[in-house]
């Protein structure tokens, strides 16, 4: 079977690389559609899956949310901001053999792992620290 690298596939790969923000499929589609209005949402989704399966991008599965796509394909961890929902890379060594520490009571063959930390990003922290304008008037009567 010959694997073709179509123009659409190149567009999707370029969009993920350009966005650099752990984009959802909808965000990737939105970044392409203005310049290439004939591309379909299904084509973008299909090519994201293809690129992830061939290791050209990394699919990040966030429980309860849309999958994200990362331009960095090496194993690494992520943190999700609980306020804005953005996903960021975590600067720490990947724990290659963490699976060896798991008590395997069910007979699994562990192949890999993903860890997503949660927290509040610096931008959201700054926003939370801003004084709120209450528009309250005091009554001196």
Secondary structure, DSSP 8 states (H G I E B T S, - for coil): ------HHHHHHHHHHHHH-S-EEHHHHHHHHHTT-TT--HHHHHHHHHHHHHTTSSEEE--TTS--EEES--S---EEEETTT--EEE--S---TTGGGGS--SS---------EEEE--HHHHHHHHS-----------
